[in-house]
Amino acid sequence: MYRQAKWDEPLIFELSRPGRVGYTLPKPIEDINVEIPEKLKRKTPLELPELSEPEVVKHYTRLSEMNYGVDSGIYPLGSCTMKYNPKINEEIAAHPKVAFIHPYQDERTIQGALQIMWELEQWLKEITGMDRFTLQPAAGANGEFTGVMIIRAYHLDRGETQRNEILVPDSAHGTNPASAAMAGFKVIEIPSNENGTVDLEALENAVSERTAGLMLTNPNTLGIFEDEILEIAKIVHKAGGLLYYDGANLNGILGRVRPGDMGFDIVHLNLHKTFSTPHGGGGPGAGPVGVKDFLKDYLPVPLVAYDEENDRYYLDYNVPKSIGKVKELFGNFAVLVRALVYLKIMGKDGLKEVSDVAVLNANYLTRKLKGTRGYELPHKELRKHEVVFSAEPMKRETGVRTLDVAKRLLDFGLHAPTIYFPLIVSEALMIEPTETVSKEELDAYVEALKKISEEAYTNPEVVKSAPHNTAVRRVDDVLASKRPIITWKMYKELKEKGEIDY
Amino acid sequence: MAKHYIPNSAHKEEMLKEIGISSIDELFADVPKEVMREFNLPEGKSEYEVFLEMNKILEKNKTVLEMPTFLGAGTYFHYIPAHVKYLIERSEFLTAYTPYQPEISQGMLQALFEYQSLIAELVGLPVVNSSMYDWGTAMAEAALMTVRLHRGKRKKFVVPAHTHPERLQVLKTYGAGPGVEVVTVKWNEKGQVDIEDLKEKVRDAAGVYVEIPNFFGLLEENLKEIGEITHEAGAYFVVGVDPTILGIVEAPGALGADIVVGEASYFGNPMNFGGPRAGIFAVKNDMKLIRQMPGRIIGITKDAEGKRAFVMTLQTREQHIRRAKATSNICSNEALVAVAAAIHLASLGPRGLRELGEIILKNTAYLKKRLSEVAEIPFDGVNFKDVLVKFERPYPEIHEELLKRNIHGGYYVKPHFPELGESALFAATETTRKEWVDALIDALKEVV
C-alpha cells in the first residue's frame, strides 16, 4: 500500500534561530563607504528566517518528499501531457555554457546558444508545417497571447478593423478565451456536436465579417480528432478569419499530421508538454509560436537567423510589422535546450513512435475501463492521446463524486486525472496516460479505478473520505478562499490572536 | 526497435489485440488521408551521440567565467549557492505539475507559500502571487490591472522615459488590446524622474510606474514623493524593484507602493541566456486589488483532521473558471524558479541579504570610481549594479577593442537613448573581481 511521507514540517520561518547563516558571501572589492539616501534607507525590520545550510537542505528535502512528480509514478493529467523527462535533458541544460551566458553578449560569443535556437526552430517548423517561429513566449498561455496579437495585427494591417471576434469551441482550454479577451477580442463560444467535435452548422452561423479567427486544439480536449478539420478551415478562411492551433494536445498526432497541412495559420506549442521538459510544479514552460509565411512579419522581435554564407547565427530585429515583445529577451532558453536534446534523440522515428504509443495507451485504457460500473464514455470511442470518462452514473447512484474518485486514486500512489474539465462533460475524468507509462502501469490504473467503483457501490464512505495515505488528508479549499491566509505573517498573527486553530 | 523512453513500444501487438484491432493505423482512421505525411526530419540518435553533439555546439559559447563581463541592464551574474541548485533538482519538485491535487503536493505548495512570505517581507506588501513570467510581464500585467481597477475609465499608464526598454516594449504589446495609453515622463539632470513633468502627466492616469534602481542604475530618491503625487491624482502606484537591493533599501510597500513588481530569479537562478526567470507580483491587502490580481496564490487551510495544509486559493479569478472574464490568461507560471529564489533567500537570511546589498553597492562604487578615470559619468547619484558611462569615441569601436583583449564591455545604450550619446551601462555585482575591473580600466586606458 502506498504511503506518502508525512512530516510535520514547520514553515521555514518557524525553524529560524537568530544568528545562523546559510551562505557566506565574498568580500567587497574595496571597502568604499556608500550612503543610501536617508529617505530610501531600510527602516522596516526585515524578518527573514535565519538557518544554517544543513537545516535549509533538510527542510526542502522533507518538503520534496511530500511532493509527487512524474518520477514518483503515473501522472495522467489530461491536456497537460505529463510524460517522463529524460535526465540527459537536465544534464545538458545545466551545462555552464548554458547557465553562465548573458543575453546581451556579443553575437560572436554566443554562437552556440543561437545555433540551438535556430536548430530548434527548424525542427518545430517541420513538425508543425509552419514557416517561421518565435521562441520568446514563456508558456502556452503566453504563446496564445502572442498568437492572438498576431491575428489582431494582421487584420488591422489590412484595414479590417471590424474583426473583433475570436471563436472558441465550448470544449476549449480556459486559457483560449482568456488570451483572446486579453488581446481585446470579444469571445464567441461554438457548441460541440454529439460526436464531441465542432458543430459545423453552429460554426457557419457564427462566422461573419467580424470573425478574426478560430482557436482550436486538435485532437480536442476530449481526446477526439476533429475529423472535419479541413471543412472547418474552409469555413473560417472563407469568412476571412485565421485558424489558430492550440498545441497542448500535439502529442496525439506528433510525427503523423501537421497543423499546417490541416489549414492552421498559427500554432503555439508547449515544449514542456510535448517535448518532455519538466514542469517544475507549474513552470517554467516554453510556448513557441509558429506562423505561415504571410504572418511572419508580425512575430515578436528578435528572431534568430542564420547567415549561410558566413556560417553565422544572429538576432534579427528587422521584423517590419512586429507585435513587439511578449516577454523580456529571448524566451526560456534553458527550456529550449532541453527540448532540442529530446528532439535529437527521438528523431523522426521516435516522434512518430510517441504519438503511436500515446494513442495506443489511451485507447487501451479506454477499452479496459469501458463498461465499469459508474463510469460512462460519452461521445465516440476512438480517442487520440487522452480520454474523458464521466462519473455521472456513480454520483447519481452512490453519491460518490468525481472529486472523491480523484482523491481516492491518490491513496494508491497514482496521480488523479484532470477533473471537471472539459466543462461539456459532467463529472469529467480526463485521463492522458502518455507514451512513457508501461502496460503494467496502465493496468494498475484501470484496476484502481475499478476498485474505486466497487468501493463506491459497497462502502462509499472510504472513497468520500479519501485520501488516507497522503501527507495531509482532504484539504478544505473553501475555507482557504473564505479566510485567505497567504503569508507566514498573516498566519502568525491569526494564530497568536487565537482566531485559528490550524 | 523499442524506444528507451517508451516502454510499450515492445508490446504494441499484444495491446492492439486486447483493443481488438490489428494496426496502429486504425487508431488514426479519423484523420483525413490527404493530410497524413512522412516527415522530413533526421533519424533519432543515441544519448551519447547527442551528448557529444550538444557539447560541441555549446563549445561555441563563451561564458562570463571565461571572460570578464560587465554586462547588466536587467540580467546579472550572481553566484548561486550549490545547495540551491541541488535542492530544486530533486525530481519530486522538478517533475511535478501545477499542484491541482494538494494532498500529494504539499511540498511544492509549502515551498511556494514560503516564497510568497519571503517576498512579502522584502517588498513590504502582504499579498504576493507565486510568480509571473518575468519582471516585464509582471509590470505589463500591473498596468492592465490599474486600468481594470478604474473600470476602463482611465487608460493612461505613466512610466519614466528611462524605464528598461525591453520592459517598455512588453508593456506596449500587452497594453495594445485593452487600449492602454503609455505616457513617458522625462528624467532630470540627476538621471531620475522629473517631478515637475510627472505632475503634468499624472492627471487621469490609472497608474504610475517607477523602477528602483532605474535603468541607469540609479536609486530614485523621490520614490515616496512620487507615490504621494500618484495617490493625490487618484492613480495606483506601481514600483518595479530589483529585490537584491531590499536588504538596504526600504520596502516599496512602506514607501507607498500599491503594487510591486520585479525579478525574483536574481536569487537562486543562473542567467541562462535570459530565461527562465520569474516575475514578482505583490499588492496591498485590499480585496479590491486581490480580486484583480493575475496569477496563482497559495494559502493555508486545514485538512479533514484539522491539520495545517496548503492549497491554491482564490481561484475564482483564474481562466479555468472565469474563462474570458479571468483577470489574466497566465496559467503555467515560473514555480520552480520561484522556489529556487526562496531557497537562496532563506539561506541568505536578513544579514546575508543586507550584506549582499552592501557588497554590490561597494563593488559598483569601485567600478564607477575606476570608470571615472577614463570616461564621463553623466549622472551623479548612488548606483546599484549598473553605471551609465559616456565615451567620446564611438562605443562599438571600444567594445571591439575590449573584446580583442578578452573583456566583454557594457551594454550599448545609444540605440535606445540616442540623446545620451556614446554611452553604455557597465555593471558589477557581488561576483565582480578586482582583477577584472583593473583589467577593464587598463584596457580602456589604451582604447578610449
Interface residues (C-beta under 8 A of the other chain):
Chain A: Q4 E9 L11 I12 F13 S16 R20 V21 G22 Y23 L25 P26 K27 P28 I29 E30 D31 I32 V34 E35 I36 P37 K39 L40 K41 R42 K43 T44 P45 L46 E47 L48 P49 E50 L51 E53 V56 V57 H59 Y60 T61 R62 L63 S64 E65 M66 N67 Y68 G69 V70 D71 S72 Y75 L77 C80 M82 K83 Y84 N85 P86 I88 E90 E91 I92 A94 H95 P96 K97 V98 A99 F100 I101 H102 P103 Y104 Q105 D106 R108 T109 I110 Q111 G112 A113 Q115 I116 E119 W123 E126 I127 A138 A139 G140 A141 N142 E144 F145 M149 R152 G174 T175 P177 A178 S179 A180 A181 M182 A183 G184 F185 V187 F225 D227 I229 L230 I253 G255 R256 V257 R258 D261 M262 N270 H272 S276 P278 H279 G280 G281 G282 G283 P284 G285 P300 I323 G324 K325 V326 K327 E328 L329 F330 G331 N332 F333 A334 V335 V337 L340 V341 K344 I345 M346 G347 K348 D349 G350 L351 K352 E353 V354 D356 V357 V359 L360 N361 N363 Y364 R367 K368 L382 K384 A406 K407 L410 H415 A416 T418 F421 E435 T436 V437 S438 K439 S465 P467 T470 A471 V472 R473 R474 V475 D476 D477 L479 A480 S481 P484 I485 I486 T487 W488 K489 M490 Y491 D501 Y502
Chain B: K3 Y5 I6 P7 N8 S9 H11 K12 E14 M15 L16 E18 I19 G20 I24 L27 F28 A29 D30 V31 P32 E34 V35 M36 R37 F39 N40 L41 P42 E43 G44 K45 S46 E47 V50 F51 E53 M54 N55 I57 L58 E59 K60 N61 K62 T63 V64 L65 M67 T69 L71 A73 G74 T75 F77 Y79 P81 H83 K85 Y86 L87 I88 E89 R90 S91 E92 F93 L94 T95 A96 Y97 T98 P99 Y100 Q101 P102 E103 I104 S105 Q106 G107 M108 Q110 A111 L112 F113 E114 Q116 S117 L118 A120 E121 L122 G124 P126 V127 V128 S130 S131 Y133 D134 W135 G136 T137 L144 H164 E166 R167 Q169 V170 K172 T173 Y174 A176 G177 P178 G179 I212 L219 E221 L223 K224 L246 G247 I248 V249 E250 A251 A254 L255 P270 M271 N272 F273 G274 G275 P276 R277 I290 R296 I297 I298 G299 I300 T301 K302 D303 A304 E305 G306 K307 R308 A309 F310 V311 M312 T313 L314 Q315 T316 E318 Q319 H320 I321 R322 R323 A324 K325 A326 S328 N329 I330 C331 S332 N333 E334 A335 L336 V337 V339 A342 I343 H344 L345 A346 S347 L348 G349 P350 R351 G352 L353 R354 E355 L356 E358 I359 L361 K362 N363 T364 A365 Y366 K369 V382 H399 L403 H408 Y411 E430 T431 T432 R433 K434 V437
